[in-house]
Amino acid sequence: MPWHEQIGRSLVVAKKDVWIYYLKGPVIIFGLIFPLFLLIAFTIGRNISARELFPGVMGMAIFFTSTAVGPAILPWEARSRTLERLVCSPVSVWALFLGDVLASFFFGLLISLAPLIVLLELGVEIQNILVFGVGMILATFCFASLSILLSVYPPTDVPATVMMLSSLVRFPLVFISGVFLPVEELPPWGRAISSVSPLTYFIDLARYSITGTSYYSISLDLAVLLFFAIAFLLVSIKLHERFLPQRLS
């Protein structure tokens, strides 16, 4: 079947995910409520301007919202016995999981507009809109692909189990990625660890978009985000193909 027809079916899968999973409890908790309280804990009692908050707020917003939907989809599909019907339908496995990625991507992009609008209303001025826009789209797709990868193992039908295990990956990434402390202020070992996190490169792009300065070069930030996005997507599809029979059994 032509690939462009499979892309169309991926969009249908994404539409199904939007209607079914966006308002699920774990998605709301891990995608909206938890990062909100994390942000409040970070800012309360500190004299930080909206301009200084911008990179960290946008980084947390995009990261948590983009990774909130993906880990929950497959366990719910397996529990409701709808995964079998999807696999038996004329949709390629890669198109099926691309649809899940797109659902996570749209959720992350849509919800992240809210803090962006609030920060702009508070007087934050984005000097390079193009860099920030491209970085935001790349980062959202990258984290959405990561969210599908986080749901690979264990092949369970219990959403809470997958969400807890995915949180063990997501929370450390937040603390090593320059959200709370700029990368240049970290010790050498801290900078080395932060360089393996894709969130670090979006934070760097967000900081550049309002200050004009960055720790890494802009081309490197964009290239690394693109690399991680493709790598997460390809690896997650391959691993899901491997574990799919266990999830269906």
GIZI-V39892 format. One record per backbone hydrogen bond with DSSP energy under -1.0 kcal/mol. CO is the residue of the C=O (numbers start at 1). NH is the residue of the N-H. E is the energy in kcal/mol with one decimal. If there is no record, write none. Layout:
co=CO nh=NH e=E
co=CO nh=NH e=E
This chain:
co=2 nh=6 e=-1.4
co=3 nh=7 e=-2.2
co=4 nh=8 e=-1.6
co=5 nh=9 e=-1.7
co=6 nh=10 e=-2.0
co=7 nh=11 e=-1.8
co=8 nh=12 e=-1.3
co=9 nh=13 e=-2.3
co=10 nh=14 e=-2.6
co=11 nh=15 e=-2.3
co=12 nh=16 e=-2.2
co=13 nh=17 e=-2.4
co=14 nh=18 e=-2.3
co=15 nh=19 e=-1.9
co=16 nh=20 e=-1.8
co=17 nh=21 e=-2.9
co=21 nh=24 e=-1.5
co=24 nh=28 e=-2.1
co=25 nh=29 e=-2.6
co=26 nh=30 e=-2.7
co=27 nh=31 e=-1.9
co=28 nh=32 e=-1.8
co=28 nh=33 e=-2.3
co=29 nh=34 e=-3.2
co=32 nh=36 e=-1.5
co=33 nh=37 e=-2.2
co=34 nh=38 e=-2.3
co=35 nh=39 e=-2.3
co=36 nh=40 e=-2.3
co=37 nh=41 e=-2.4
co=38 nh=42 e=-1.5
co=39 nh=43 e=-2.0
co=40 nh=44 e=-2.6
co=43 nh=46 e=-2.1
co=46 nh=48 e=-1.7
co=49 nh=53 e=-1.8
co=50 nh=54 e=-1.4
co=53 nh=57 e=-3.0
co=54 nh=58 e=-2.5
co=55 nh=59 e=-2.2
co=56 nh=60 e=-2.6
co=57 nh=61 e=-2.6
co=58 nh=62 e=-2.5
co=59 nh=63 e=-2.4
co=60 nh=64 e=-2.6
co=61 nh=65 e=-2.0
co=62 nh=66 e=-2.1
co=63 nh=67 e=-1.1
co=69 nh=72 e=-1.3
co=69 nh=73 e=-1.0
co=72 nh=76 e=-1.6
co=73 nh=77 e=-2.6
co=74 nh=78 e=-2.9
co=75 nh=79 e=-2.4
co=76 nh=80 e=-2.5
co=77 nh=82 e=-1.8
co=77 nh=83 e=-1.4
co=82 nh=86 e=-1.9
co=83 nh=87 e=-2.5
co=84 nh=88 e=-1.9
co=89 nh=91 e=-2.7
co=92 nh=96 e=-2.3
co=93 nh=97 e=-2.1
co=94 nh=98 e=-1.9
co=95 nh=99 e=-1.9
co=96 nh=100 e=-1.3
co=97 nh=101 e=-2.2
co=98 nh=102 e=-2.6
co=99 nh=103 e=-2.1
co=100 nh=104 e=-2.0
co=101 nh=105 e=-2.6
co=102 nh=106 e=-2.8
co=103 nh=107 e=-1.9
co=104 nh=108 e=-2.6
co=105 nh=109 e=-2.6
co=106 nh=110 e=-2.5
co=107 nh=111 e=-2.5
co=108 nh=112 e=-1.8
co=111 nh=114 e=-1.3
co=112 nh=116 e=-1.4
co=113 nh=117 e=-2.5
co=114 nh=118 e=-2.1
co=115 nh=119 e=-2.6
co=116 nh=120 e=-2.1
co=117 nh=121 e=-2.2
co=118 nh=122 e=-1.4
co=119 nh=124 e=-2.1
co=120 nh=123 e=-1.3
co=128 nh=132 e=-1.9
co=129 nh=133 e=-3.0
co=130 nh=134 e=-2.6
co=131 nh=135 e=-2.4
co=132 nh=136 e=-2.7
co=133 nh=137 e=-2.2
co=134 nh=138 e=-2.6
co=135 nh=139 e=-2.8
co=136 nh=140 e=-2.3
co=137 nh=141 e=-2.2
co=138 nh=142 e=-2.6
co=139 nh=143 e=-2.8
co=140 nh=144 e=-2.1
co=141 nh=145 e=-2.2
co=142 nh=146 e=-1.9
co=143 nh=147 e=-2.0
co=144 nh=148 e=-1.3
co=145 nh=149 e=-1.6
co=146 nh=150 e=-2.1
co=149 nh=152 e=-1.5
co=154 nh=156 e=-2.4
co=158 nh=162 e=-1.4
co=159 nh=163 e=-2.7
co=160 nh=164 e=-2.2
co=161 nh=165 e=-2.1
co=162 nh=166 e=-2.5
co=163 nh=167 e=-1.6
co=164 nh=168 e=-1.2
co=166 nh=170 e=-2.4
co=167 nh=171 e=-2.2
co=169 nh=173 e=-1.2
co=170 nh=174 e=-1.5
co=171 nh=175 e=-1.5
co=172 nh=176 e=-1.1
co=182 nh=185 e=-1.4
co=183 nh=186 e=-1.6
co=187 nh=191 e=-2.4
co=188 nh=192 e=-2.0
co=189 nh=193 e=-2.0
co=190 nh=194 e=-2.6
co=191 nh=195 e=-1.3
co=193 nh=196 e=-1.5
co=194 nh=197 e=-1.5
co=198 nh=202 e=-1.2
co=199 nh=203 e=-2.4
co=200 nh=204 e=-1.9
co=201 nh=205 e=-1.7
co=202 nh=206 e=-2.9
co=203 nh=207 e=-2.4
co=204 nh=208 e=-2.1
co=205 nh=209 e=-2.2
co=207 nh=211 e=-2.1
co=208 nh=212 e=-2.2
co=209 nh=127 e=-2.3
co=209 nh=128 e=-1.5
co=217 nh=221 e=-2.3
co=218 nh=222 e=-2.4
co=219 nh=223 e=-2.3
co=220 nh=224 e=-2.7
co=221 nh=225 e=-2.0
co=222 nh=226 e=-2.3
co=223 nh=227 e=-2.5
co=224 nh=228 e=-2.8
co=225 nh=229 e=-2.3
co=226 nh=230 e=-2.3
co=227 nh=231 e=-2.8
co=228 nh=232 e=-3.1
co=229 nh=233 e=-1.9
co=230 nh=234 e=-2.7
co=231 nh=235 e=-2.7
co=232 nh=236 e=-2.3
co=233 nh=237 e=-2.1
co=234 nh=238 e=-2.2
co=235 nh=239 e=-2.5
co=236 nh=240 e=-2.5
co=237 nh=241 e=-2.2
co=238 nh=242 e=-1.4
co=239 nh=243 e=-2.4
co=240 nh=244 e=-1.6
co=243 nh=247 e=-1.9
co=244 nh=248 e=-1.9
co=245 nh=249 e=-1.1
